[in-house]
């Protein structure tokens, strides 16, 4: 599917200075936000208590929050879980109060205030030590993913492409996390999974662009590196936009219709797709150009004894 009747002729590389300024501003802003405001870690990372309650009929979240706030649990996070009759309550640890006492008190409050017989479906406790381990393991997971991706791109293409891909991926992850810090949205395990998915999505988009750049460097006899990269970006632009738009349609449906429990997951992916599409066009390719890529770097290695005409 093509969005354009004929191939566009956009001079992307002429706008690279603007792109670098925009990316630099977003990165610095995200880092400042992370330092000043920090991340609103969920119970998965901080530890706490999770209580799942079943109501006999559909209940409004605002009503449940009001009952908990009246009992002194105004900081509780209330979400629907599956159906409007299933409620999930997340509570941060409280000094001097055991997890069992906390969960029993919450259920007793809801049971009394609702005026109906509720069902205690599930109670889970996440200790601070487990939360610390998840934070460390999650950070290491992203670090290992970035290192493995850098090695893969370097072996498949060339070291300049590896650096360009790494810059783009770090850019996407930092900006996405920075937006969570700005909005103080809860950062939990589904959001971490979304960040890892963003890394994979952004890399896939970048690899498609890099494949076309390498192909054109070998095929096009005339043209500067900047012109060849512009041509490659224009050739893949339709594919990039179609992939991003169709992915965003699914994520928008998840965000608005999937329920509150996956809002963070869908939001992180939405931001990641938008930023990843931008970075694969303007950042990854610009980095390769600024590192001085040329035709000699991408020409196939001539086998010993082979004639030039035999080269692919």
matplotlib code that plots the C-alpha trace (Angstrom):
import matplotlib.pyplot as plt

x = [0.0, 1.4, 0.2, 1.6, 0.8, 4.5, 7.6, 8.0, 11.1, 11.6, 15.0, 15.1, 18.8, 18.5, 16.4, 18.8, 19.9, 16.3, 15.8, 19.0, 17.8, 14.3, 15.8, 18.3, 15.7, 13.4, 16.3, 17.5, 13.9, 13.3, 16.5, 15.7, 12.2, 13.6, 16.0, 13.5, 10.2, 11.4, 9.3, 6.0, 6.8, 3.9, 3.5, 5.4, 8.6, 7.9, 6.2, 2.6, -0.7, -3.1, -6.7, -9.2, -12.8, -15.9, -19.1, -22.6, -23.3, -21.5, -20.0, -18.6, -14.9, -15.6, -17.9, -15.2, -12.6, -14.9, -15.5, -11.7, -10.9, -13.4, -11.6, -8.3, -7.1, -7.1, -3.8, -5.2, -5.3, -8.6, -9.1, -11.6, -10.2, -12.0, -15.6, -17.3, -18.1, -14.4, -12.3, -8.6, -7.2, -3.5, -2.1, 1.4, 3.0, 2.2, 4.5, 3.4, 0.6, 1.0, 0.0, -2.6, -4.2, -4.2, -6.0, -8.5, -9.3, -9.8, -12.1, -14.1, -14.5, -15.7, -18.0, -19.6, -20.0, -21.4, -24.3, -23.9, -22.0, -18.7, -16.3, -12.6, -11.1, -7.3, -4.8, -1.2, 1.8, 4.9, 7.7, 10.2, 13.0, 11.1, 10.4, 14.1, 15.0, 12.4, 13.8, 17.3, 16.3, 14.1, 17.0, 19.4, 16.9, 16.8, 20.6, 21.2, 18.7, 20.5, 23.9, 22.6, 21.0, 24.2, 26.2, 23.6, 23.4, 27.2, 27.5, 24.7, 25.7, 28.6, 29.7, 28.3, 24.9, 25.2, 25.9, 23.1, 20.6, 21.7, 21.3, 17.8, 16.8, 18.1, 16.4, 13.0, 13.3, 14.4, 11.7, 9.0, 10.1, 10.4, 6.8, 5.7, 7.7, 6.0, 2.5, 3.4, 1.7, 2.3, 5.3, 4.7, 5.7, 3.3, 4.9, 8.4, 7.2, 5.9, 9.3, 11.0, 8.4, 9.2, 12.8, 11.9, 9.5, 11.9, 14.7, 12.6, 11.7, 15.4, 16.6, 14.2, 15.6, 19.2, 18.6, 17.5, 20.4, 22.9, 21.3, 21.3, 24.9, 25.8, 23.4, 23.4, 26.5, 25.9, 24.9, 26.4, 25.8, 23.2, 21.3, 21.5, 20.1, 17.3, 16.4, 16.3, 14.1, 11.7, 11.5, 10.7, 8.5, 5.2, 5.9, 7.0, 3.9, 1.5, 3.1, 3.0, -0.6, -2.0, -0.1, -1.4, -5.0, -4.7, -3.1, -5.7, -8.4, -6.5, -6.0, -9.7, -11.5, -9.1, -9.8, -7.8, -5.5, -3.7, -3.7, 0.0, 0.9, -1.0, 0.2, 3.8, 3.5, 1.7, 4.4, 7.1, 5.6, 5.4, 8.9, 10.3, 9.0, 10.5, 13.9, 14.2, 13.8, 15.6, 17.9, 19.3, 20.0, 21.4, 23.8, 25.1, 25.6, 27.4, 29.7, 31.0, 29.5, 30.5, 30.2, 33.5, 32.2, 29.2, 30.6, 30.7, 34.1, 35.9, 36.8, 40.3, 40.7, 37.2, 36.8, 35.0, 32.2, 31.6, 30.8, 27.1]
y = [0.0, 3.4, 6.7, 8.7, 8.5, 9.1, 9.0, 12.1, 14.2, 15.6, 16.8, 15.3, 15.9, 19.6, 19.7, 17.8, 20.8, 21.5, 17.8, 17.8, 20.9, 19.4, 16.1, 17.8, 19.9, 16.9, 14.8, 17.5, 18.2, 14.5, 14.1, 17.2, 15.9, 12.5, 14.3, 16.8, 14.9, 11.3, 8.3, 7.4, 3.7, 1.4, -1.3, -3.7, -1.8, -0.1, -2.9, -2.8, -4.6, -5.6, -6.5, -7.8, -7.5, -8.9, -6.9, -8.5, -5.8, -3.1, -0.3, 3.1, 3.6, 7.1, 5.5, 3.0, 5.7, 7.8, 4.9, 4.4, 8.1, 8.3, 5.5, 7.2, 5.4, 8.4, 7.3, 3.9, 3.2, 1.8, 0.1, -2.1, -5.6, -7.5, -6.4, -3.4, -5.8, -6.6, -4.0, -3.9, -1.8, -1.1, 0.3, 1.5, 0.1, 1.9, 2.2, 0.1, -1.6, -5.2, -6.1, -8.6, -6.0, -3.4, -5.8, -6.9, -3.3, -2.3, -5.2, -4.6, -0.9, -1.7, -4.5, -2.2, 0.9, -1.0, -2.5, -5.7, -9.0, -8.6, -11.4, -11.2, -12.7, -12.2, -10.6, -10.2, -8.7, -7.3, -6.6, -3.7, -6.2, -7.7, -4.3, -3.3, -6.5, -5.8, -2.2, -3.5, -6.4, -4.2, -1.7, -4.5, -5.9, -2.7, -2.3, -5.9, -5.3, -2.2, -3.9, -6.9, -4.6, -2.6, -5.8, -7.1, -3.9, -3.6, -7.2, -6.8, -3.3, -1.3, 0.3, 3.7, 2.2, 0.6, 3.9, 5.6, 2.8, 3.0, 6.8, 6.5, 3.8, 5.6, 8.8, 7.0, 5.3, 8.5, 10.7, 8.1, 7.7, 11.5, 11.9, 9.5, 11.6, 14.8, 13.4, 11.3, 8.3, 5.1, 3.1, -0.6, -3.9, -3.5, -0.1, -1.7, -4.4, -1.6, 0.1, -3.1, -3.4, 0.2, -0.7, -3.6, -1.5, 1.4, -1.0, -2.7, 0.6, 1.7, -1.6, -1.1, 2.3, 1.1, -1.7, 0.7, 3.1, 0.3, -0.9, 2.6, 3.3, 0.2, 0.8, 4.6, 5.6, 9.4, 11.4, 12.5, 10.6, 13.1, 12.7, 8.9, 8.9, 11.4, 9.1, 6.1, 7.8, 8.9, 5.4, 3.9, 6.8, 5.3, 2.0, 3.7, 5.9, 3.0, 0.8, 3.5, 4.6, 1.1, 0.3, 3.5, 2.6, -0.6, 1.2, 4.0, 1.3, -0.3, 3.1, 4.2, 0.9, -1.5, -0.3, 1.6, -1.3, -1.1, 2.7, 2.9, 0.1, 1.5, 5.1, 4.1, 2.3, 5.2, 7.6, 5.1, 4.6, 8.3, 9.1, 5.9, 6.9, 10.3, 9.0, 6.4, 9.1, 12.1, 10.7, 7.3, 8.5, 11.8, 10.1, 7.9, 10.9, 12.9, 9.9, 10.2, 7.2, 6.8, 4.3, 2.6, 1.6, -0.3, -1.9, -5.7, -7.1, -8.3, -11.9, -12.8, -13.6, -12.4, -9.9, -6.6, -7.7, -10.7, -8.6, -8.4]
z = [0.0, -1.0, 0.5, -2.4, -6.1, -6.9, -4.8, -2.7, -3.0, 0.5, 1.5, 5.0, 5.5, 4.8, 8.0, 10.1, 12.1, 13.2, 14.0, 16.2, 18.1, 18.7, 19.8, 22.0, 23.7, 24.3, 25.7, 28.0, 29.2, 29.8, 31.8, 33.9, 34.6, 35.7, 38.1, 39.5, 39.4, 39.3, 38.2, 39.8, 40.3, 40.8, 43.4, 41.2, 41.9, 45.3, 47.0, 48.4, 48.6, 45.7, 46.5, 43.9, 44.9, 43.1, 43.2, 42.6, 40.0, 38.1, 40.2, 39.5, 40.2, 41.6, 44.2, 45.2, 45.4, 47.6, 50.0, 50.3, 50.7, 53.5, 55.3, 55.0, 51.8, 49.5, 47.9, 46.8, 43.0, 41.9, 38.5, 36.8, 36.2, 33.4, 33.9, 35.6, 38.6, 39.2, 41.0, 41.6, 44.5, 44.8, 48.1, 48.9, 52.1, 55.4, 58.3, 61.3, 59.4, 58.1, 54.6, 55.9, 58.2, 55.3, 52.9, 55.5, 56.4, 52.8, 52.0, 55.2, 54.3, 50.8, 52.0, 54.6, 52.4, 49.4, 51.3, 49.5, 50.0, 48.1, 47.2, 48.0, 44.9, 45.4, 47.7, 46.7, 48.6, 47.0, 49.4, 49.0, 48.4, 45.4, 44.2, 44.3, 42.4, 39.7, 39.3, 38.9, 36.6, 34.5, 34.0, 33.2, 30.7, 28.7, 28.9, 27.7, 24.9, 23.7, 23.8, 21.8, 19.3, 18.8, 18.2, 15.7, 13.7, 13.6, 12.3, 9.8, 8.5, 9.7, 13.0, 12.0, 11.6, 15.0, 16.7, 14.8, 15.8, 19.5, 19.6, 18.2, 20.6, 23.7, 22.4, 22.1, 25.6, 27.4, 25.9, 26.6, 30.3, 30.5, 29.5, 32.2, 34.6, 33.4, 33.7, 36.8, 35.3, 37.1, 35.9, 36.4, 34.8, 31.8, 31.0, 31.2, 28.8, 26.5, 26.6, 25.5, 22.7, 21.7, 21.4, 19.1, 17.0, 16.6, 15.6, 13.0, 11.4, 11.5, 10.0, 7.0, 6.4, 6.8, 4.3, 1.7, 2.4, 2.0, -1.1, -2.7, -1.7, -3.7, -6.6, -7.2, -9.2, -8.8, -5.8, -2.5, 0.7, 1.7, -1.6, -1.4, 2.2, 1.2, -1.7, 0.6, 3.2, 0.5, -0.9, 2.5, 3.7, 2.6, 4.3, 7.4, 7.7, 6.8, 9.5, 12.1, 11.4, 11.5, 14.7, 16.2, 15.3, 17.4, 20.3, 20.3, 20.5, 23.4, 25.2, 25.0, 25.1, 26.8, 30.3, 32.8, 33.7, 30.4, 29.9, 30.8, 28.5, 25.5, 26.2, 26.4, 23.1, 21.5, 22.5, 21.4, 18.0, 17.3, 18.6, 17.0, 13.6, 14.0, 15.2, 12.4, 9.8, 11.3, 14.0, 13.0, 9.4, 10.4, 12.8, 10.0, 7.8, 10.5, 11.2, 7.6, 5.8, 2.2, -0.7, 0.0, 3.5, 2.2, -1.0, -0.9, 0.0, -3.1, -3.0, -3.8, -7.5, -8.4, -11.3, -10.8, -13.2, -11.0, -8.0, -7.0]

ax = plt.figure().add_subplot(projection="3d")
ax.plot(x, y, z, "-o")
ax.set_aspect("equal")
plt.show()
